[in-house]
Amino acid sequence: MAQNITKSVMTMVKDAKSEIEEIEPQDAIKLHGNPDVVLVDIRDPRELERDGQVPGAFRVTRGMLEFWIDPTSPYYKPIFGEDKKFVFFCAGALRSALAAKTAQDMGLKPVAHILGGFKGWKEAGGPIEEAGKKKPG
């Protein structure tokens, strides 16, 4: 018997985007280096290796995000306890919309995501470095 999926991923992304802040790539580039902002790259290691990365971005794979945000988790990362704005991005802004919504639902604030993701960042002229220049989170 086939599964009956009742909510598509695109509906989930649309719903998430209606509840989170979205930042244009050009505006996100202006936030780069701001000590009150953490750019959070949720792409997986293969994407980083293939496409490069944003210098100074904090990296967490999408699968570990909730565990790294939750202070009661054994995987908690203290950066998520800092009083900063967390701006998520992925390759094209679908996973980051879901990630920002999840983080917001968990109580992390303020959060946002970059419209167009890493692709939008790159096309807007944001700084990029080769993968392997910085260790993961």
Phi, psi and omega in degrees: 000134182283149175291149177247087180289123186260349179218120182284158177297325180292327174294319178298318179296314179301315178299316180299314182297334179284348184242000182237163175280136176245135183243131175295146181306320181298323179286325177296320179300323178293335179278343182302126180090352177291124183293346180264006182232137174244116173278125186245111181268115182257011178291157181277163184305325179297322178294319179298314180298317184285318192252347185092184185212165177276123180303132176082356179290144174277132185250133174211132177290151182304325182292339181256355189307305183300322181292326180282334180281322187286115181294346177270355180278145176293348181259004183310138175247121184304337179304328181283356174263356181282151180276078182222170173266134182252118182247111184270150171208153175230207181288314187227008173089014175270304179298324182290330175296314179295320180295315180296319178296316179298314179300317179297316179298330179281349179108358177289132179201151352281152176231159177202177171218159184269122175299132180084352177058208180299323178300314178297319178301312182296314181295332179276359177090019178293152181294143181221144173230161178294149177296156179091356179279340182222141178285150177300152176351000000 
